[in-house]
Amino acid sequence: MSFGSETDAEGLPPVPLMLGILLAVAVSVGLVWLAAGTSLAAAAYGGALIAIILALLLAPRFRQSDADENFQQPDWSVTAAAIQNRRRGVAVVDRANRLTCANDTYEKWFGADRAPHELPFADEARQKIADAARTAWREGSAECSELELDHGEQNFRLNIERVGRGEDYLVWRFGELVRQRSYDGLGERIGGPLGHVLSRSGIELAVVAPDGIVQVATPGLAERALGEKDIPLAGQEFVQLLRSDDRDRIFFAREGQQGSPQTLVHVPLDMPNARSDQASDPAPSLMLLVDSTVGIGGAWQGSGKAAIPQLEALLSALPLGLALTDRDGRFLFANKAFLRAVEREDHGLPQFPSDLVVREDKAAMADTVRRFAKGATSSGDMAVRLANDKEEPVSIGLAGVRGLGDAAVLLSISDSTEEKRLRRQVAQATKMQAVGQLAGGVAHDFNNVLTAIIGYCDLMLLRHTPGDSDYDDIQQIKANSNRAASLTRQLLAFSRQQTLRPVVLQMPDVVSEVSQLLKRLMGDKIEFSVRHDRELGPVRADPQQLEQVIINLAVNARDAMQSHAARLGKQDWKGRLTLATRRVSARDVRKMGIDIMPADDYTVLIVQDTGGGIPGEHLNKIFEPFFTTKEQGKGTGLGLSTVYGIVKQSNGFIFADNVTDASGEAAGARFTMYLPVHKGEMPENQRGEDREDTKASEWAGGGTLLLVEDEDMVRAVAERALTRAGYAVTTARDGEEGLAQIANGETEFHLIVSDVVMPAMDGPAMARAIRKVKPKVPILFMSGYAEEQLRNDIDIDNMYFIPKPFSVQQINAKVSEVLQAHTKVDA
């Protein structure tokens, strides 16, 4: 009898079966006793029968025990063979973190005697691994990625799983993270079946290293270039395979002009946003050669449609924008770079290429595509304006394609977003420079007129006293002339030609000087706050001009917040104006990626408001002169242009942008001004010259002056003012006449007062000629241009400067200061 299938968990039969067995034994023993007639024979029979039954019942239990004993000692060689994987390193550890077995990939990557927790990962990766192991013991599985070895050459991802009957083991699976490049796998495609398809269609491809050496090419390229398709092209110099004629047509060097011309397309394979470790390895280039004689009905005509999907897969990986159309001019395919260049990533391709351009260019685009699709094989390019960017024309390349089934025209376009941005910046800078030169010239001429008006007013006031009928009228004329002079100073500030008095200062000191004034200007509805960074570097600038910059920006911010509240109809509104200073290092400038700013240390002033922001269409125009968004009569449009000029003349930079809230809406405007940190020594007394002005006005020694000025009215008023002050004045109309006065030698001049810009011989040229015969005579230049610009043209000893327009008192004081200083030097 067999009971192997009738046993319970302990290897014994169930209770009903046991009772049946016992009943059968009793009956069989009774029958033996009745047949033999003796109890001894019946007992012997019963004992033997019971022994046999017990042996049969206990046999399964012994077999189970043997199996359990064998299971406690698994064969790890079988497990190691089962976990072999070329792409994953697999290891098994027990509860004590001991390595029990591992596959060959794990041993190749990490060694055969290291458990996973002992591997040489970086500190951060080791912590991730420890956390993942604890999670796997607790929850059954865990995973983590971006595990970097301490030498930084490989990155891995990890998956851990708890296994075993008693869940006493962890299986660790490591996978290597490979950074995919734009040209990975391209060589296998070109050298494989796709390369044969392209070669038979008249298209040859070659991957060329940065040094010009061929790495891999389509099979047909070797046959065309070398005459043997079995000769490998790898290692050959690509340019040596081709030749060009006097019409710049390209031929294979072996075939010469007897062969068919080729269209060469150079496709760089480097990625614009590659990581720094990838950028250090120069990417190769893809050279595309299209045979111009591949015609309709060629040998590969019937298989063209089979090539299109593979060609699309190849073109999709290229960074150059490429698209294919059929013979009717309809789009068949476009890669991502093409969609990005025409700004159609979200909307997809239209039906025809002419739908991409403006209405004026539609007919020309459609005709060109039709001509390339149905005419002779050729290539060219055309300039069009895209419908979504009507101002900037782009160049689209076209080439007739044959032997690819439905494909007829290949369109190419490069992503010129960065080029457009740079072009707009250059155009804006050129326009600002031209307007600045115009503004400077106008301001210079106005300064001559205003100098005469202010001078004559001062002379007339000397003959009138307060209370006279004409006194108030003269004062009004002078006041309006001074107002006009401030306007010309703004023009000169914009054109960076005003005279600055730079000193080394700390930005918080300038902000502190104007803070009280700004609080009064802002009023009760605008909260004014100031925040300063620590360890700010000193800057070299004119403090009065910096105060003018801060006031102009603050007043503009106040008006913007008031206008924004009025547009929203808010009566009870509150605004906030924030002035903040920051320290920006050269490393921070490099991270910002602002091309026009040199990488240097800067002290930054930020003026930010809570108005409605600057409209996008005005951001590029706000620094232009006479541009204003205020109502007529409420702004001249020179405020921000003056700010721009002062900052640029101080060797700084200023940018405007909008601040957005959490929802992405504009929540105010922000002006950021960068001034380079002064690296020199701090002067002990920067304002000593101010006290010298008061001493200079006490000069009463008289003297003989040579006044050289081409403007008659300015010369007349200056002559009268200096004569009234007790000086003997000789006048000259230009530099040549002034030089003649010196050459005559009849008069020994103590000082020469000269204009800068004059016809024939200007002031600097006259000064150089005078110094050859009078090396020590001081020269005082009068000009509406900047003193710094003059000193760049001529830098000589005993040269002084007074800006136009000036009053009678100012020119008298300046002449006295120069004569007194020169007398001290001689003494």
NORLIN-V241697 format. One record per backbone hydrogen bond with DSSP energy under -0.5 kcal/mol. NH is the residue of the N-H (numbers start at 0). CO is the residue of the C=O. E is the energy in kcal/mol with one decimal. If there is no record, write none. Layout:
# NORLIN-V241697
NH CO E
NH CO E
This chain:
# NORLIN-V241697
5 2 -1.8
7 11 -3.1
10 7 -1.6
13 5 -0.8
17 13 -1.8
18 14 -2.4
19 15 -2.0
20 16 -2.3
21 17 -2.5
22 18 -2.3
23 19 -2.1
24 20 -2.3
25 21 -2.4
26 22 -2.3
27 23 -2.5
28 24 -2.5
29 25 -2.2
30 26 -2.2
31 27 -1.9
32 28 -2.3
33 29 -2.3
34 30 -2.4
35 31 -3.2
36 32 -2.1
41 37 -1.2
42 38 -2.4
43 39 -2.4
44 40 -2.4
45 41 -2.5
46 42 -2.7
47 43 -2.2
48 44 -2.3
49 45 -2.4
50 46 -2.2
51 47 -2.1
52 48 -2.2
53 49 -2.5
54 50 -2.0
55 51 -2.0
56 52 -2.0
57 53 -2.1
58 54 -1.1
61 57 -1.5
62 58 -1.9
63 59 -2.4
64 60 -2.1
65 61 -2.1
66 62 -1.9
67 63 -2.4
68 64 -2.3
69 65 -2.1
70 66 -2.1
71 67 -1.4
72 69 -1.2
75 73 -0.9
77 74 -0.9
78 74 -1.0
79 75 -2.8
80 76 -1.8
81 77 -1.7
82 78 -1.5
83 80 -0.9
88 173 -2.4
89 87 -0.6
90 171 -2.2
91 100 -2.7
92 169 -2.2
93 97 -1.6
96 93 -2.0
99 91 -2.9
99 97 -0.6
100 91 -1.3
102 89 -2.3
106 102 -1.9
107 103 -2.3
108 104 -2.1
109 105 -3.0
110 105 -0.6
110 106 -1.1
114 112 -0.5
117 114 -2.0
118 115 -1.3
120 118 -2.2
121 147 -2.8
125 121 -2.6
126 122 -1.8
127 123 -1.7
128 124 -2.4
129 125 -2.2
130 126 -2.3
131 127 -2.3
132 128 -2.3
133 129 -2.0
134 130 -2.1
135 131 -2.3
136 132 -2.3
137 133 -1.7
138 134 -3.6
139 135 -2.1
141 159 -2.0
143 157 -2.2
146 155 -2.9
147 145 -0.7
148 153 -1.8
149 119 -2.3
151 148 -2.0
154 176 -0.6
155 146 -2.2
156 174 -2.8
157 143 -3.5
158 172 -2.1
159 141 -3.3
160 170 -1.9
161 139 -2.6
162 168 -2.6
166 163 -0.9
168 162 -1.8
169 92 -2.4
170 160 -3.1
171 90 -3.4
171 169 -0.6
172 158 -2.7
172 170 -0.5
173 88 -3.3
173 171 -0.5
174 156 -2.7
175 86 -0.7
176 154 -3.0
177 175 -0.6
178 176 -0.5
179 177 -0.7
183 180 -1.5
185 182 -1.8
186 182 -0.5
188 184 -1.6
189 185 -2.5
190 186 -2.6
191 187 -0.7
194 188 -1.0
194 191 -0.6
195 191 -1.4
196 192 -2.2
197 193 -2.5
198 194 -2.4
199 195 -2.2
200 196 -0.9
201 198 -1.3
202 197 -2.8
203 288 -2.8
205 286 -1.6
206 215 -2.9
207 205 -0.6
207 284 -3.1
208 212 -3.0
211 208 -2.4
213 235 -3.1
214 206 -3.4
215 206 -1.1
217 204 -2.3
220 217 -1.2
221 217 -0.8
222 218 -1.0
223 219 -2.2
224 220 -2.6
225 221 -2.8
226 221 -0.7
226 222 -1.0
227 221 -0.8
230 227 -0.7
231 229 -0.5
234 213 -2.6
235 232 -2.5
237 211 -2.5
237 235 -0.5
239 236 -0.9
240 237 -1.9
241 238 -1.0
242 250 -2.8
244 248 -1.7
247 244 -1.8
249 261 -0.7
250 242 -3.3
252 240 -2.8
255 251 -2.7
257 254 -1.0
258 255 -1.5
261 249 -2.7
262 289 -2.5
263 261 -0.6
264 262 -0.5
264 287 -2.6
266 264 -0.6
266 285 -2.7
267 265 -0.6
268 283 -1.5
273 270 -1.3
278 274 -2.7
279 275 -1.1
280 277 -1.7
281 279 -0.8
284 207 -3.0
285 266 -3.0
286 205 -3.1
286 284 -0.6
287 264 -2.7
287 285 -0.6
288 203 -3.0
288 286 -0.5
289 262 -2.2
289 287 -0.5
290 201 -2.7
290 288 -0.5
291 260 -2.2
293 290 -0.9
294 292 -0.8
297 294 -1.1
300 297 -1.7
302 299 -0.8
303 300 -1.4
306 302 -1.0
306 303 -0.8
307 303 -1.2
308 304 -0.7
309 305 -0.6
310 306 -2.7
311 307 -2.8
312 308 -2.0
313 309 -1.9
314 310 -2.9
315 311 -2.2
316 312 -0.6
316 313 -0.9
317 314 -1.4
320 412 -1.3
321 319 -0.5
322 410 -2.2
323 332 -2.5
324 408 -1.9
325 329 -2.4
328 325 -1.6
330 350 -2.1
331 323 -3.4
332 323 -1.5
334 321 -2.3
338 334 -1.9
339 335 -2.5
340 336 -2.0
341 337 -1.9
342 339 -0.8
343 338 -3.1
347 343 -2.1
352 328 -0.8
354 351 -1.4
355 352 -2.0
356 353 -0.9
357 384 -2.2
360 357 -1.1
361 357 -0.6
361 358 -0.8
362 358 -0.5
364 360 -2.2
365 361 -2.6
366 362 -2.5
367 363 -2.1
368 364 -2.3
369 365 -2.2
370 366 -2.3
371 367 -2.4
372 368 -1.8
373 369 -1.9
374 370 -1.9
379 397 -2.7
381 395 -2.0
383 381 -0.5
383 393 -2.6
385 388 -0.6
385 391 -0.5
386 355 -2.8
388 385 -1.4
392 390 -0.7
393 383 -3.3
395 381 -2.7
395 393 -0.6
396 394 -0.5
396 411 -2.8
397 379 -3.4
398 409 -1.4
399 377 -3.0
400 407 -3.3
406 403 -1.6
407 324 -3.2
408 324 -1.4
409 398 -2.9
410 322 -2.9
410 408 -0.6
411 396 -2.5
412 320 -2.2
415 413 -0.9
419 415 -2.8
420 416 -2.1
421 417 -2.3
422 418 -2.4
423 419 -2.5
424 420 -2.1
425 421 -2.5
426 422 -2.5
427 423 -2.6
428 424 -2.7
429 425 -2.7
430 426 -2.4
431 427 -2.6
432 428 -2.3
433 429 -2.5
434 430 -2.7
435 431 -2.4
436 432 -2.3
437 433 -2.2
438 434 -3.0
439 435 -2.7
440 436 -2.2
441 437 -2.5
442 438 -2.7
443 439 -2.1
444 440 -2.0
445 441 -2.4
446 442 -2.4
447 443 -1.4
448 444 -1.7
449 445 -3.2
450 446 -2.4
451 447 -1.8
452 448 -2.3
453 449 -3.0
454 450 -2.3
455 451 -2.7
456 452 -2.2
457 453 -2.2
458 454 -2.2
459 455 -2.4
460 456 -2.4
461 457 -1.1
462 458 -0.5
462 459 -1.2
463 460 -0.8
467 464 -2.3
471 467 -0.7
473 469 -2.4
474 470 -2.1
475 471 -2.2
476 472 -2.2
477 473 -2.5
478 474 -2.6
479 475 -2.5
480 476 -2.0
481 477 -2.5
482 478 -1.9
483 479 -2.2
484 480 -2.1
485 481 -1.9
486 482 -1.5
487 483 -2.0
488 484 -1.9
489 485 -1.6
490 486 -1.9
491 487 -2.5
492 488 -2.4
493 489 -2.5
494 490 -2.3
495 492 -1.0
496 491 -3.3
497 491 -0.8
499 497 -0.6
502 540 -2.7
504 502 -0.6
504 538 -3.0
508 505 -0.8
509 505 -1.2
510 506 -2.2
511 507 -2.4
512 508 -1.7
513 509 -1.3
514 510 -0.9
515 511 -0.6
517 513 -2.5
518 514 -2.3
519 515 -1.6
520 516 -2.1
521 517 -2.5
522 518 -1.3
526 524 -0.5
526 574 -3.1
528 526 -0.5
528 576 -2.4
530 578 -2.7
538 504 -2.7
539 675 -0.5
540 502 -2.4
540 538 -0.6
542 540 -0.7
545 541 -2.4
546 542 -2.3
547 543 -1.9
548 544 -2.1
549 545 -2.4
550 546 -2.5
551 547 -2.4
552 548 -2.3
553 549 -2.4
554 550 -2.8
555 551 -2.1
556 552 -2.1
557 553 -2.4
558 554 -2.5
559 555 -2.2
560 556 -2.3
561 557 -2.3
562 558 -2.4
563 559 -2.2
564 560 -2.2
565 561 -2.0
566 562 -2.3
567 563 -1.7
568 564 -0.6
568 565 -0.6
569 564 -2.3
570 568 -0.6
572 570 -1.1
574 524 -2.7
576 526 -3.2
577 607 -2.8
578 528 -2.4
579 577 -0.5
579 605 -2.3
580 530 -2.0
581 603 -2.1
583 581 -0.6
583 601 -2.4
588 584 -1.7
589 585 -1.9
590 586 -1.9
591 587 -1.8
592 588 -1.2
593 588 -0.8
594 592 -0.9
596 593 -1.2
597 595 -0.6
599 597 -1.1
601 583 -3.0
602 674 -2.8
603 581 -2.7
603 601 -0.5
604 672 -2.4
605 579 -3.3
606 670 -2.6
607 577 -2.4
607 605 -0.5
608 668 -2.2
617 614 -1.8
618 614 -0.8
618 615 -0.7
620 617 -1.7
621 617 -1.3
623 620 -2.0
625 636 -1.4
626 623 -1.4
626 636 -0.9
627 625 -0.6
633 630 -2.3
641 637 -2.1
642 638 -1.9
643 639 -2.7
644 640 -2.2
645 641 -2.5
646 642 -2.4
647 643 -2.5
648 644 -2.5
649 645 -1.2
650 647 -1.7
651 646 -2.8
652 673 -2.3
654 671 -2.2
656 669 -2.1
658 667 -2.9
660 664 -2.4
663 660 -1.6
666 658 -4.6
667 658 -0.5
669 656 -2.7
670 606 -2.7
671 654 -2.8
672 604 -2.9
672 670 -0.5
673 652 -3.7
674 602 -2.1
674 672 -0.5
676 600 -2.5
677 537 -3.5
682 680 -0.5
689 686 -1.1
690 686 -0.8
690 687 -0.6
691 687 -1.5
692 688 -1.2
693 689 -0.7
694 690 -1.2
695 691 -2.6
696 692 -1.4
697 694 -1.5
698 695 -1.8
702 725 -0.5
704 727 -3.5
705 750 -2.0
706 704 -0.5
706 729 -3.4
707 705 -0.6
707 752 -3.1
708 706 -0.6
708 731 -2.2
711 709 -0.6
714 710 -2.5
715 711 -2.5
716 712 -2.1
717 713 -2.3
718 714 -2.3
719 715 -2.3
720 716 -2.3
721 717 -2.4
722 718 -2.5
723 719 -2.3
724 720 -1.1
725 722 -1.6
726 721 -2.1
727 702 -2.6
728 726 -0.7
729 704 -2.6
731 706 -2.1
734 758 -0.5
734 760 -1.4
737 733 -2.1
738 734 -2.5
739 735 -1.9
740 736 -1.7
741 737 -1.5
742 738 -2.5
743 739 -2.1
744 740 -0.8
744 741 -0.6
748 746 -0.8
749 703 -2.4
750 703 -1.3
751 777 -1.8
752 705 -2.9
752 750 -0.5
753 751 -0.6
753 779 -2.7
754 707 -2.1
755 781 -1.0
757 755 -0.7
760 758 -1.3
761 759 -0.5
762 755 -2.6
765 761 -2.1
766 762 -2.5
767 763 -2.1
768 764 -1.8
769 765 -2.5
770 766 -2.3
771 767 -0.7
771 768 -0.6
772 768 -0.6
772 769 -1.4
773 769 -3.5
776 773 -0.7
777 749 -0.6
778 797 -2.3
779 751 -3.4
780 778 -0.6
780 799 -2.5
781 753 -2.8
782 801 -1.5
789 785 -1.6
790 786 -2.5
791 787 -1.5
792 788 -1.2
792 789 -0.5
793 789 -2.5
795 793 -0.5
798 795 -0.6
799 778 -2.8
801 780 -2.2
803 782 -2.2
810 806 -2.1
811 807 -2.0
812 808 -2.4
813 809 -2.3
814 810 -2.4
815 811 -2.2
816 812 -2.3
817 813 -2.3
818 814 -2.5
819 815 -2.5
820 816 -2.4
821 817 -2.6
822 818 -2.2
823 819 -1.9
824 820 -1.8
825 821 -2.2
826 822 -2.1
